Amino acid sequence: MKTSNGTGKIQGTISINSKGTGYVKILGQEEDIEIEPKYLHTALNGDTVEIALRDKKEGKSYGEVSRIINREKYSFAGVLEREDGILFLKPDDTKMYTDILVPEKSLHGAKVGQKVFVEIVSWEDSEKSPIGKVIKILGKPGDNNVEMLSIAIEKGFDSDFPHKVEDEAKKIKQSGIKEEDYRGRKDFRKTLTFTIDPYDAKDFDDAISFRIISPATPHSPPQAGGEEFEIGIHIADVSHYVKIGSELDKEAKNRGTSVYLVDRTIPMLPEALSNDLCSLMPNVDRLAMSAVFTIDKNARVKSKWFGKTVIHSQKRFTYEEAEEVIKKDNLPLHKELSILNKLAKKMTKERFENGAMSLDQEEVKFVLDEKGVPTKVIKKVRGDSNRLIEEFMLLANKKVAEELSHDFEKGKGKKDNTLSIYRVHDLPSKEKMEDLAFFLRSLGYKVSLKDGIIPSHEINKILENIKTNEKDTVQRAVIRSMAKAIYSTKNIGHYGLAFKYYTHFTSPIRRYPDVVIHRLLEQHIQNKEIGRDKLQEYEKISRVSSEQEKRASDAERASIKYKQVEYMSSRIGSTWNGVISGVTEWGIYVEEIETKCEGLVRVRDIKDDFYVYDEKKMELVGKKKKKKYKLGGNVKIKVKGVDLERKTIDYALV
């Protein structure tokens, strides 16, 4: 947020609510500037705008949009409707406060009642609706496939790739691995290598190789305490196939990431690569970029090697299968997975001792019928096998970031002048930390602030000993108090992981920054310097990738929300146990314990008293009986109604 030179006008990003009122935040000012609907002048949610201050009433500032600097988006999904002979799109996006008129000539085959994707082509007069054209017909509203595609395309992710991109991927797949591709690569095909992934995964980014290194003493037995282990983290060599400037590269750069919806993946790369030639499937040769470490029994890295490899995975584990192998000593590869598990636990312990945060939230997964309708909701279980993979991926990401930064050995090595893309996580703001401290104290937890921040070990201790009914609420509050992790060429470290250097190296099939890091690592290995003249280019990649990551996350949440609402739509009148997850002046948000389906109990529907919202304590208080509804409280609820279009659930207290 900044004031333009000498004009008194302010620039910023506008947020618009479902009622069409806009808000622009100003740094250092507690209250946002409010923009009434008639003063938006065609500004839409997320646009970068210039505003002029109009008025100030009772300490509240009001403004008017004087100029739209940059449009956040031009295209919207929704249902095509007709009224009084006029065709228009009714947008799905609740923050899009106006319909979009669609002339007959711009229908492109679309029919009334269909869900379509429309692009605004002109909007000159803010008192009239914008004019648009249909750019894609999605299908029948309510159909699972249509609704999922609608959610994705609304956030900027098309399930279809341009023909040029698909053709390029198919040609690469048809060529396969050629003889010359093996040259100059370290051969790991005879080393035990395996993957561990979700049971429904198709794109295997990473594999682990493992071998025990014999002790230095010749007479020591093979299992002697002094032995060390060679552990390779092998990552699909996507950059070998996706060349800079190719159609594949342009598309991957624009998408930035794969999108994981409830029932499907919309990949960053066409399936010919993502699910085939680049995927580290078992029993076939695959090209990889690898980080190989010699690690002792205390999980200390004794040596490291980075480079191009060829691997041949012998086994594809699901997380559930790997979990069973870790627990049962009579199963094949038990010893190997057990050693890796013990090392991972030591690495985890060290991370937390260094100040890492524990922010895992409980997640749910839907069981869908053949039409995509949710029939059951199950909780995702995170076991040792999940944490094992996570820990070794963190190790690889951290060590690659250190390698690319040069100065990680306390003054040894080259000067830190290498250009890289980091995964950074800033310190939380003191204001948000104060709010979190107030909230935790209101729940009865003791917290202290050091330099305006609650020490991470205190937060971890609270999360470890938390009451079951408050766990999700507290974790959500902690996460909301944190800054968002982003990509940047400027390294400020990763607060949540307590790493000085961190990047993303381990998922190039589904994240574009990882592809870039592979290219940078290859140049580093070849002792090629990356000119600082590339800084602007890589900073743009960082910014776009961060934005696309947020959009993908929004799409994922929207797909989950849709399925939750759909699940409750066939359970109107049923009663459930819930936990209060939010409190506002208009009501309390309640999350059902088993399914995580969140809905609203409107304050007007709580009939036993007149309730007043205490903003400071974030609670509703009955005027007569003094009954309180606050975060983390247990309530019994009944499903009152749902709105699939708006993705909302209404609950009533029982």
C-alpha positions in Angstrom: 0.0 0.0 0.0 1.5 3.4 -1.0 0.5 7.0 -1.7 1.3 8.1 -5.2 3.7 11.0 -5.7 2.2 14.2 -4.4 -1.3 13.5 -5.6 -2.8 12.4 -2.2 -4.2 9.4 -3.9 -3.6 5.9 -2.6 -2.8 2.7 -4.4 -3.6 -0.7 -3.1 -5.4 -4.0 -3.7 -9.2 -3.9 -3.2 -11.2 -6.6 -1.4 -14.9 -6.8 -2.2 -17.4 -8.6 -0.1 -20.6 -10.4 -1.4 -22.6 -7.3 -0.9 -20.4 -5.3 -3.3 -18.7 -3.2 -0.7 -14.9 -2.7 -1.2 -12.1 -2.3 1.3 -8.5 -1.1 0.8 -6.0 -1.6 3.5 -3.4 1.1 4.4 -0.2 0.2 6.1 -0.1 1.5 9.6 -3.8 2.2 9.8 -6.0 -0.2 11.7 -9.2 0.5 9.8 -9.5 -0.2 6.0 -10.8 2.5 3.7 -14.4 1.5 2.7 -15.6 1.9 -0.8 -19.3 2.0 -1.2 -20.7 0.1 -4.3 -21.5 3.2 -6.3 -17.9 4.4 -5.9 -16.3 1.2 -7.1 -16.3 2.4 -10.8 -16.0 -1.2 -12.2 -13.3 -2.3 -9.8 -13.4 -6.0 -9.0 -12.1 -8.1 -6.1 -8.4 -8.4 -6.2 -7.8 -5.5 -8.6 -4.9 -3.1 -8.0 -6.6 0.3 -7.8 -5.9 4.0 -7.1 -8.4 5.6 -4.7 -9.2 9.1 -3.5 -10.4 9.8 0.1 -13.9 11.1 0.1 -15.1 11.3 3.7 -14.5 10.4 7.3 -17.3 9.6 9.7 -17.0 8.4 13.3 -13.4 7.5 12.7 -14.1 5.5 9.6 -12.6 6.5 6.2 -14.5 6.3 2.9 -13.0 6.5 -0.5 -13.7 6.3 -4.2 -11.9 4.4 -7.0 -10.3 6.9 -9.3 -8.3 4.4 -11.5 -7.9 0.7 -12.1 -4.2 0.0 -12.3 -4.4 -3.7 -12.9 -7.2 -6.2 -13.3 -6.9 -9.4 -11.2 -9.1 -11.4 -13.6 -11.4 -10.9 -16.6 -13.1 -14.3 -16.8 -15.8 -15.9 -14.6 -17.6 -19.2 -14.5 -21.4 -19.3 -13.9 -24.7 -20.2 -15.3 -26.1 -18.6 -18.5 -29.5 -17.2 -17.9 -32.2 -15.2 -19.8 -34.5 -12.6 -18.5 -36.8 -10.3 -20.6 -34.9 -11.5 -23.7 -31.5 -10.5 -22.3 -28.8 -13.1 -21.9 -26.4 -12.9 -19.0 -24.0 -14.8 -16.9 -24.8 -15.3 -13.2 -21.3 -15.7 -11.8 -20.4 -18.4 -9.3 -17.9 -16.0 -7.6 -19.8 -14.5 -4.7 -17.5 -11.5 -4.8 -18.5 -10.7 -8.4 -21.3 -8.2 -7.6 -22.7 -7.8 -11.1 -24.0 -10.1 -13.9 -22.2 -10.1 -17.2 -24.3 -9.5 -20.4 -23.7 -11.9 -23.2 -24.9 -10.9 -26.7 -26.3 -13.6 -29.0 -23.3 -13.3 -31.3 -20.9 -14.1 -28.4 -22.6 -17.3 -27.2 -20.4 -19.6 -29.4 -22.9 -22.5 -29.1 -23.8 -22.0 -25.4 -27.4 -22.5 -24.3 -29.4 -21.1 -21.5 -29.1 -23.1 -18.3 -25.6 -24.3 -19.1 -22.6 -23.6 -17.0 -20.1 -21.6 -19.0 -16.9 -19.6 -18.7 -17.2 -16.0 -19.9 -14.6 -13.3 -20.5 -15.4 -9.6 -20.0 -14.6 -7.8 -23.3 -15.8 -4.3 -22.4 -17.1 -2.4 -19.4 -17.1 1.4 -20.0 -20.0 2.5 -17.8 -20.0 1.4 -14.1 -23.8 2.0 -14.0 -24.3 -0.7 -16.6 -23.4 -4.4 -16.7 -20.2 -5.5 -18.4 -20.3 -7.2 -21.8 -18.8 -10.6 -22.2 -18.3 -13.5 -24.5 -18.4 -17.3 -23.9 -14.9 -18.8 -24.2 -15.8 -22.3 -22.9 -18.9 -24.4 -22.4 -18.6 -26.4 -19.2 -21.8 -28.4 -19.2 -24.8 -29.1 -16.9 -24.8 -27.4 -13.5 -24.7 -29.9 -10.6 -22.8 -32.5 -12.6 -19.7 -33.4 -10.6 -17.3 -33.1 -13.6 -18.7 -29.7 -14.6 -18.6 -28.3 -11.0 -15.0 -29.5 -10.5 -13.8 -28.0 -13.8 -15.7 -24.8 -13.0 -13.9 -24.4 -9.7 -10.5 -25.0 -11.4 -11.1 -22.7 -14.4 -12.5 -20.0 -12.2 -9.1 -19.9 -10.4 -7.2 -19.9 -13.7 -6.5 -23.6 -14.3 -7.8 -25.2 -17.4 -7.9 -28.9 -17.5 -7.1 -28.9 -21.2 -3.6 -28.1 -22.6 -3.1 -26.2 -25.9 -2.5 -28.5 -28.8 1.1 -27.4 -29.3 1.9 -28.3 -25.7 0.2 -31.7 -25.9 2.0 -32.5 -29.2 5.4 -31.5 -27.8 4.8 -33.8 -24.8 3.7 -36.7 -27.0 6.8 -36.4 -29.2 9.1 -36.5 -26.1 7.3 -39.5 -24.7 7.5 -41.4 -28.0 11.3 -40.8 -28.1 11.6 -42.2 -24.6 15.0 -42.5 -23.0 17.7 -42.5 -25.7 21.2 -44.0 -25.5 22.8 -40.6 -25.2 20.6 -39.7 -22.2 22.5 -42.1 -20.1 25.9 -40.5 -20.7 27.4 -38.5 -17.9 24.9 -39.8 -15.3 25.7 -41.7 -12.1 24.2 -45.1 -12.3 22.0 -46.1 -9.3 20.1 -48.8 -11.1 21.6 -51.6 -8.9 21.1 -49.7 -5.7 17.9 -50.4 -3.7 15.5 -47.7 -4.7 11.7 -47.3 -4.0 8.9 -44.7 -3.9 6.4 -44.1 -1.1 3.2 -42.2 -2.2 -0.5 -42.0 -1.7 -2.4 -45.0 -3.0 -4.0 -43.0 -5.8 -0.9 -41.1 -6.9 0.1 -41.3 -10.6 2.9 -38.7 -10.7 5.9 -40.0 -8.7 8.3 -37.1 -8.3 10.7 -38.6 -5.8 12.4 -41.9 -4.9 14.7 -42.9 -2.2 17.8 -45.2 -2.6 19.4 -46.8 0.5 22.5 -48.8 1.2 24.5 -49.5 4.3 28.1 -48.5 4.1 30.4 -50.9 5.9 32.3 -49.7 8.9 35.9 -48.6 8.5 37.1 -51.3 10.8 37.6 -54.6 8.8 36.7 -56.9 11.7 33.5 -55.1 12.7 30.3 -57.0 12.0 27.9 -55.5 9.3 25.5 -54.1 11.9 28.2 -52.4 14.0 27.2 -49.1 15.6 29.8 -47.2 13.6 28.2 -47.8 10.3 27.0 -45.1 8.0 24.3 -45.0 5.3 24.2 -43.7 1.8 20.7 -42.2 1.2 19.8 -40.8 -2.2 16.9 -38.5 -2.8 16.2 -38.9 -6.5 13.9 -36.4 -8.2 12.4 -36.7 -11.6 14.7 -34.9 -14.1 11.9 -32.8 -15.6 14.3 -30.1 -16.8 15.9 -32.7 -19.1 12.7 -32.8 -21.1 11.2 -29.3 -20.5 13.7 -27.0 -22.2 13.8 -23.2 -21.6 11.6 -21.4 -24.2 9.7 -24.6 -25.3 5.9 -24.7 -25.4 6.0 -27.0 -22.4 8.1 -24.6 -20.5 5.9 -21.6 -21.3 2.8 -23.5 -20.2 4.4 -24.8 -17.0 5.7 -21.3 -16.1 2.1 -19.8 -16.6 0.4 -22.6 -14.6 3.1 -22.6 -11.9 1.7 -25.7 -10.2 -0.6 -28.7 -10.4 -4.0 -28.4 -8.8 -5.3 -31.2 -6.5 -9.1 -31.2 -6.3 -11.2 -33.6 -4.3 -11.5 -36.1 -7.2 -8.8 -35.3 -9.7 -5.5 -33.7 -10.4 -5.1 -30.9 -13.0 -1.4 -31.3 -13.8 1.1 -28.6 -14.5 2.5 -30.8 -17.3 0.6 -33.1 -19.8 0.1 -36.6 -18.6 2.4 -38.0 -21.2 5.2 -36.5 -19.0 3.7 -36.1 -15.6 2.2 -39.6 -15.3 4.6 -41.4 -17.6 8.1 -40.5 -18.8 8.9 -38.2 -15.9 7.2 -40.3 -13.3 9.5 -42.5 -11.2 7.5 -45.7 -11.8 8.8 -49.1 -10.6 10.7 -51.6 -12.9 11.7 -49.1 -15.5 14.8 -46.8 -16.0 14.2 -43.2 -15.2 16.3 -40.1 -15.4 16.7 -38.2 -12.2 18.4 -35.2 -10.5 19.7 -36.4 -7.2 20.9 -35.3 -3.8 22.9 -38.2 -2.2 24.1 -38.1 1.4 26.3 -40.1 3.6 24.5 -40.1 7.0 25.6 -41.5 10.3 23.5 -43.3 12.9 22.8 -39.9 14.6 21.3 -38.5 11.4 24.3 -36.2 10.8 25.2 -35.6 7.2 28.9 -36.5 6.7 29.1 -35.9 3.0 26.9 -34.9 0.1 26.8 -35.2 -3.7 24.5 -33.5 -6.3 24.1 -34.5 -9.9 22.3 -36.2 -12.7 21.5 -39.9 -12.3 19.7 -42.9 -13.8 17.6 -45.0 -11.4 15.5 -48.1 -11.5 12.9 -48.2 -8.7 12.4 -51.8 -7.4 9.3 -51.1 -5.4 6.3 -48.8 -5.3 4.9 -48.4 -1.7 1.7 -46.8 -0.7 2.0 -44.9 2.6 -0.2 -47.6 4.1 2.1 -50.4 2.9 5.2 -48.7 4.0 3.6 -48.2 7.5 3.0 -51.9 7.8 6.5 -52.8 6.7 8.0 -50.4 9.4 5.9 -52.1 12.0 6.3 -55.8 11.0 9.9 -57.2 11.1 9.0 -60.3 9.0 8.2 -58.2 5.9 10.6 -57.5 3.0 12.6 -54.2 3.4 11.6 -53.9 7.1 15.2 -53.3 8.1 15.8 -50.6 5.5 12.6 -48.7 6.2 13.1 -49.0 10.0 16.6 -47.5 9.7 15.2 -44.6 7.6 12.4 -44.1 10.0 14.7 -43.9 13.0 16.9 -41.4 11.2 13.9 -39.3 10.2 12.7 -39.2 13.8 16.1 -37.9 14.9 16.0 -35.2 12.1 12.5 -34.2 13.2 13.6 -33.9 16.8 16.6 -31.7 15.9 14.4 -29.4 13.7 12.0 -28.8 16.6 14.9 -28.2 19.0 16.1 -25.5 16.6 12.7 -23.8 16.7 10.6 -25.4 13.9 6.8 -25.2 14.3 4.3 -28.1 14.4 1.4 -27.0 12.3 -0.1 -30.2 10.9 -3.9 -30.0 10.7 -6.3 -32.9 10.6 -7.6 -33.4 7.1 -10.5 -35.4 5.7 -11.0 -37.3 2.4 -14.3 -38.0 0.6 -15.4 -41.4 -0.6 -17.3 -40.7 -3.8 -19.7 -42.9 -5.8 -19.6 -43.4 -9.6 -21.3 -40.0 -10.1 -18.9 -38.2 -7.8 -21.4 -37.8 -5.0 -19.8 -38.0 -1.5 -21.1 -41.1 0.4 -18.6 -41.0 3.3 -16.0 -38.8 4.9 -12.8 -40.3 6.4 -10.0 -38.7 8.2 -6.6 -38.8 6.6 -4.0 -40.6 8.8 -0.4 -39.3 8.9 1.9 -42.1 10.1 5.6 -42.6 10.3 5.8 -43.4 6.6 4.4 -39.9 5.7 6.8 -38.2 8.1 9.8 -40.3 6.8 9.3 -39.0 3.3 8.6 -35.5 4.5 11.8 -35.4 6.5 14.1 -36.6 3.7 12.5 -34.2 1.2 13.1 -31.3 3.7 16.7 -32.4 3.9 17.2 -32.4 0.1 15.5 -29.0 -0.2 17.5 -27.5 2.6 20.9 -28.9 1.3 20.2 -27.8 -2.3 19.4 -24.3 -1.1 22.7 -24.2 1.0 24.6 -25.5 -2.0 23.3 -22.8 -4.3 23.9 -20.1 -1.7 27.7 -20.9 -1.4 28.2 -19.3 2.0 26.6 -22.0 4.2 29.9 -23.2 5.7 30.5 -20.2 8.1 32.8 -18.1 5.9 34.1 -21.0 3.8 33.4 -21.3 0.1 32.5 -18.7 -2.4 30.8 -15.4 -1.8 27.0 -15.5 -1.7 26.4 -14.1 -5.1 24.5 -16.9 -6.8 21.1 -16.2 -8.1 18.5 -18.6 -6.8 14.8 -19.0 -6.0 14.2 -19.6 -2.3 11.1 -20.8 -0.4 10.9 -18.1 2.4 8.7 -17.7 5.4 8.8 -14.4 7.2 8.5 -13.8 10.9 4.8 -13.2 12.0 3.8 -9.6 12.6 3.8 -8.4 16.2 0.2 -7.3 15.9 -1.0 -10.8 14.9 1.1 -12.4 17.6 -0.5 -10.1 20.2 -3.9 -11.2 19.0 -2.9 -14.9 19.1 -1.5 -14.4 22.7 -4.8 -12.8 23.8 -6.8 -15.7 22.2 -4.6 -18.4 23.8 -4.8 -16.7 27.2 -8.6 -16.5 26.9 -8.5 -20.3 26.6 -6.4 -20.6 29.7 -3.0 -21.2 28.2 0.1 -19.4 29.5 2.1 -17.6 26.8 4.8 -15.0 26.8 6.0 -12.6 24.1 9.7 -12.2 23.3 10.5 -9.3 21.0 6.8 -9.3 20.2 6.7 -13.0 19.1 5.5 -16.0 21.0 8.5 -18.4 21.1 7.9 -21.4 18.8 8.7 -23.9 21.6 5.8 -22.4 23.6 3.4 -22.8 20.7 4.5 -26.4 20.1 4.1 -27.2 23.8 0.5 -25.8 23.7 -0.3 -27.8 20.5 1.1 -31.0 22.1 -1.0 -30.7 25.2 -4.1 -29.2 23.8 -7.6 -30.4 24.6 -9.0 -32.5 21.7 -12.0 -30.2 21.1 -9.8 -27.1 20.8 -7.0 -28.6 18.7 -8.2 -27.6 15.2 -9.4 -24.2 16.4 -6.0 -23.3 18.0 -4.0 -24.7 15.1 -6.1 -22.6 12.7 -5.6 -19.5 14.9 -1.8 -20.2 14.9 -1.6 -20.6 11.2 -3.7 -17.4 10.6 -1.2 -15.5 12.8 1.7 -16.6 10.6 3.0 -15.0 7.4 2.5 -17.0 4.2 5.4 -18.9 2.7 6.3 -17.6 -0.7 9.0 -17.8 -3.4 11.6 -15.1 -3.6 15.1 -14.4 -5.0 15.8 -12.6 -1.7 16.6 -15.1 1.1 15.2 -14.3 4.5 15.1 -17.9 5.8 12.1 -20.1 6.6 10.7 -19.2 10.0 8.3 -22.2 10.3 10.9 -24.8 9.5 13.7 -22.9 11.3 16.0 -23.2 8.3 18.4 -20.4 7.2 18.3 -21.7 3.6 15.4 -23.5 2.0 14.1 -24.0 -1.5 11.8 -26.4 -3.5 13.7 -29.0 -5.4 11.7 -32.2 -4.8 8.6 -31.8 -6.9 9.4 -30.6 -10.4 6.5 -32.5 -12.0 4.0 -30.4 -10.1 5.8 -27.1 -9.2 7.6 -24.8 -11.7 10.1 -23.3 -9.2 11.5 -26.8 -8.7 12.2 -27.0 -12.4 14.1 -23.7 -12.2 16.1 -25.0 -9.2 17.1 -28.1 -11.2 18.4 -25.9 -14.0 20.3 -23.7 -11.5 21.7 -26.7 -9.7 23.0 -28.2 -13.0 24.6 -24.9 -13.9 26.2 -24.7 -10.4 27.6 -28.2 -10.7 29.1 -27.2 -14.1 30.6 -24.1 -12.3 28.6 -21.7 -14.5 27.7 -18.4 -12.8 24.2 -17.0 -13.1 24.4 -13.4 -14.0 22.6 -10.9 -11.8 21.0 -9.5 -14.9 18.6 -12.5 -14.6 17.3 -11.2 -11.2 14.2 -9.6 -12.6 13.3 -12.6 -14.6 13.6 -15.0 -11.6 11.8 -12.6 -9.3 8.9 -12.6 -11.7 8.9 -16.4 -11.8 8.9 -16.3 -7.9 6.0 -13.8 -7.8 3.8 -15.6 -10.4 4.5 -19.0 -8.8 3.5 -17.7 -5.4 0.3 -16.2 -6.8 -0.6 -19.4 -8.7 0.1 -21.5 -5.6 -2.5 -19.4 -3.7 -5.0 -19.8 -6.5 -4.5 -23.6 -6.6 -4.9 -23.7 -2.8 -8.1 -21.7 -3.1 -9.4 -24.1 -5.8 -8.6 -27.1 -3.6 -10.4 -25.6 -0.7 -13.4 -24.7 -2.9 -13.7 -28.3 -4.2 -13.6 -29.6 -0.6 -16.2 -27.1 0.5 -18.5 -28.0 -2.5 -18.3 -31.7 -1.5 -18.9 -30.9 2.2 -22.0 -28.9 1.2 -23.1 -31.6 -1.2 -22.6 -34.2 1.6 -24.8 -32.3 4.0 -27.5 -31.6 1.3 -28.8 -35.1 1.7 -28.7 -34.8 5.5 -31.0 -31.9 6.2 -32.5 -32.2 9.7 -29.8 -34.5 11.0 -27.9 -33.7 14.2 -24.2 -33.6 14.8 -21.5 -32.6 17.3 -19.6 -29.5 16.4 -16.9 -27.1 17.6 -17.1 -23.3 17.3 -14.5 -22.3 14.7 -15.4 -18.6 14.3 -17.4 -15.9 16.0 -18.9 -12.8 14.3 -21.6 -10.3 15.0 -23.9 -12.1 12.6 -23.4 -15.6 14.2 -21.1 -18.5 15.0 -19.3 -20.7 12.6 -19.4 -24.3 13.6 -17.2 -27.2 12.3 -18.7 -30.7 12.6 -16.2 -32.9 14.4 -16.1 -35.9 12.1 -16.5 -34.5 8.6 -15.0 -31.0 9.2 -18.1 -29.5 7.4 -18.3 -25.9 8.5 -21.5 -24.0 8.6 -23.1 -20.9 10.1 -25.5 -20.6 13.0 -27.1 -17.2 12.5 -27.4 -15.0 15.6 -31.0 -14.3 14.7 -31.7 -18.1 15.0 -30.4 -18.3 18.6 -33.7 -17.7 20.3 -33.0 -18.2 24.0 -31.6 -14.7 24.5 -30.5 -11.5 22.8 -26.8 -12.0 22.0 -24.2 -9.2 21.7 -20.8 -9.6 19.9 -17.8 -8.8 22.1 -15.2 -8.0 19.4 -12.2 -7.9 21.8 -12.9 -11.3 23.3 -14.4 -12.7 20.0 -17.5 -14.1 21.7 -21.3 -13.8 21.6 -22.7 -13.0 25.1 -26.4 -13.3 26.0 -27.7 -10.1 27.6 -29.9 -11.7 30.2 -28.4 -15.2 30.9 -24.8 -14.2 30.1 -24.4 -17.4 28.2 -21.2 -17.3 26.0 -20.3 -18.7 22.7 -16.6 -18.6 22.0 -13.9 -20.3 19.9 -13.3 -23.9 20.7 -16.7 -24.3 22.5 -18.6 -27.6 22.0 -22.2 -27.4 20.6 -24.8 -29.7 19.2 -26.1 -28.7 15.8 -28.8 -29.6 13.3 -28.4 -29.2 9.5 -30.9 -26.4 8.7 -30.2 -25.9 5.0 -27.5 -25.7 2.3 -26.8 -23.6 -0.8 -24.7 -25.5 -3.3 -24.3 -22.4 -5.6 -22.8 -20.3 -2.8 -21.2 -23.4 -1.1 -22.7 -22.6 2.3 -24.2 -24.7 5.1 -26.7 -23.3 7.6 -26.8 -25.0 11.0 -29.1 -24.5 14.0 -28.3 -25.1 17.6 -30.0 -28.1 19.3 
